[in-house]
Amino acid sequence: MPPPLGRPDHRPQVRYSPDLGKLICERIAGGQSEASLGREPGMPSVQAIYKWRNREPDFAQAYETARDQARRERLERDREEDAARRWRAALKPRKDGRGGSVSIFSDALGETICARVAGGETVLAIGADPDMPCASTIYHWVREDEDFREAYLRAKAVAADILADAALEIALESTAATVTADALRIRTIRWTAAMLAPKKYGARRALAPQEAMEHPPVALVFDQEEGADEPAAERDWWSEPG
């Protein structure tokens, strides 16, 4: 294949070296394009990079690896930007003729929303449904309506149990090929469940020494005769015969 077309480069010719090839790969992996790299003093042109790739096998392999890394990072940035865009769109009130101060809230609609939340569905996903109010409206109802807020919190507690079951299913179905991605999913699900039901799924905090001294454990003694000064010695179940 012929080298890429472009204007003839009248600058002094740049010779290939392993250090220069390593620097080029690092710049390409960082997201810099070949064209912008070729415009810098001391750097080869696009045509020279193409020739080096055909002539130097080690450079060609490192160059392809750098391009793959840059491509993966670019896709990851695009996914994050798309997620942020969807988040903003979900929180933005829809222009569907429901403007003004008239509320469409009803007990039946609130029960439907809470049922979907209890099933593990997020408010953003519910708000994306054309038949449902947008996410910002649902959050507004949670803040303003006390009865709906209590039902919403109960639904979130049920969702925590569903998330815990989902994490278990992911762990049981995990394979050697998916264990890395599954570990991230499980950590995220566990964190979400701990936020929804901290008393049930949150990490238990150990008492500090000072707190332990202020709140000593209460010893419960059973089968002790009345008036005895000292409790009966605990039986060694491991060394004494039954």
Protein Blocks (a to p, Z undefined) as FASTA:
>chain_A
ZZddddddfbdcddddfklmmmmmmmmmnopafklmmmpghiacfklmmmmmmmmmmlmm
mmmmmmmmmmmmmmmmmmmmmmmmmmmmmmpccdehpgcjbdfbdfklmmmmmmmmmnop
afklmmmpmkbccfklmmmmmmmmmklmmmmmmmmmmmmmmmmmmmmmmmmmpcfklmmm
mmmmmmmmmmmmmmmmmmlmmccddddfklmmmmccddddehiaehiabdcddddfklpc
ZZ
